[in-house]
Amino acid sequence: MGAVMIRNLPDEVRRAIKVRAACNNRSAEAEMRAILEAAAKPDGRVRIGSQLSELSRRAGLSNADIEALAPAQDAPPAEPIDLQ
């Protein structure tokens, strides 16, 4: 897990984080982790797997359709046509 150092953090921000941490029964460090995680990974974010699943459902695809495509994944790419 990585570590982060924040320089030049205003004293009033540091105090506010300590107060917020105390209200949430956490350390200031745990509170900062929670704040950063909420900012970087909001609840309403788009999850690509869920989006792809929903798209295939709307298109009417089934697992059998996906399995039918599997052999083509291992096939070598087609050779381009030589028009000369």
Residue, then its C-alpha position, 0 to 999 in steps of 0.5 A: m500500500g502506498a504512502v502520501m505526504i501532504r505538504n503545506l496543509p493549512d492548520e485550519v484544515r488539519r484541525a477540521i480533519k481532526v474534529r471530523a475524525a473524532c466525530n466519526n470515531r477514527s484517527a485523523e489518518a483513517e479519516m483522511r483515507a476515508i475522505l480520499e477514498a470517497a473522492a476517488k471512488p464515489d458511489g455513483r461511479v461507472r463500473i465497466g463490468s456492470q456497464l458491459s453486462e447491462l449493454s449485452r442484456r439490452a442487446g439480448l445476448s445470452n451466455a450461449d452467444i458469448e460462448a459461440l464467439a470464444p473460438a474466434q478469440d484464439a484464431p489468428p487474424a485474417e490476412p489482408i487481401d492483396l489487390q495487386 
